[in-house]
Amino acid sequence: MSKADKMFEDLGYEKYEVNVNEYFEYTNKNEDVKIILMKGSILIKTNSRLLVDAKPTVVYAKEIQAINEKVKELGWEE
């Protein structure tokens, strides 16, 4: 398990495994939040709707740190 995956797990997220190297999905069922990372994009969804269309949702600093760590591990920093 990578450091980023462990960080997400500690925050209550489950990793959805896909056999594509450029797609990673983490779901927090308690908070009804999904974080999707694709090369060049980060989507945060809540209540099955995109964050921009849904009720306000807080993304905490620890979640941003986990996202940054995953991007770093994948070498997606540009």
C-alpha positions, -999 to 999 in steps of 0.1 A, spaced: 0 0 0 14 34 -10 18 62 15 -11 81 -2 -34 51 -1 -27 47 36 -35 84 42 -68 80 24 -76 49 44 -68 67 77 -94 93 66 -121 67 60 -118 63 23 -119 30 4 -99 27 -28 -117 15 -59 -93 -5 -80 -93 0 -117 -67 -16 -141 -59 18 -156 -28 36 -144 -44 70 -149 -76 66 -129 -79 63 -91 -110 66 -71 -114 69 -33 -149 68 -17 -158 78 19 -192 63 24 -196 79 58 -193 114 43 -208 104 9 -178 119 -9 -158 105 -38 -124 118 -49 -114 108 -84 -79 114 -97 -71 112 -134 -40 125 -150 -46 162 -153 -79 162 -134 -92 159 -99 -130 155 -94 -147 157 -60 -182 143 -60 -209 143 -33 -244 128 -33 -236 114 -68 -234 149 -82 -203 170 -90 -193 192 -62 -200 224 -81 -237 213 -85 -242 199 -50 -246 213 -16 -214 228 -1 -189 202 10 -158 208 29 -125 192 17 -102 191 46 -64 198 46 -56 162 53 -76 151 22 -57 177 1 -24 164 15 -34 128 5 -43 140 -30 -9 158 -33 9 127 -21 -8 105 -47 0 130 -74 36 131 -63 38 92 -62 24 90 -97 48 116 -110 20 138 -122 36 170 -109 41 194 -137 
